[in-house]
Amino acid sequence: MPRDPQFTAKLLRGAYAEVFGVPGRRTKSQELVLANLAKYCHARTTTFVAGDSHATATLEGRRQVWVGLILFYLSLSDEDVEGMARYLAQRENEGGF
């Protein structure tokens, strides 16, 4: 018998929260991983590559992971994503990433 989609979504939200933490209570490692995923998945940048539809499609696929899974299950706000970008930039500038 198939599971209720709402039940499945609730289980997945809990699992994502367990792995990635919740705002205000994330470890530094969770923050760093989320920030890195946001950058890799083009959370704040365009996925369009002029003259290369295959590269555009690849980058858009990455972005869909961010939008369709991570943002959805963690309910991240724009401010959360901005903070992650700042944190990652700071770590990169310090040579810690």
Residue pairs with C-beta under 8 A, 6 or more apart in sequence:
12 73
13 73
13 74
13 75
16 69
16 70
16 73
16 74
17 73
17 74
19 30
20 26
20 30
20 33
20 34
20 70
20 74
21 27
21 30
21 31
22 74
23 76
23 77
23 80
26 34
31 84
31 87
32 87
32 88
32 91
32 97
34 70
34 84
35 84
35 85
35 87
35 88
35 91
36 88
36 97
37 43
37 65
37 66
37 70
38 44
38 66
38 81
38 84
38 85
38 88
39 85
39 88
40 62
41 62
41 63
41 65
41 66
41 70
42 59
42 62
42 63
42 66
43 63
43 66
43 67
43 71
43 81
43 85
44 81
44 82
44 85
47 56
47 59
47 60
47 62
47 63
48 56
48 59
49 55
49 56
49 59
70 76
71 81
88 97
91 97
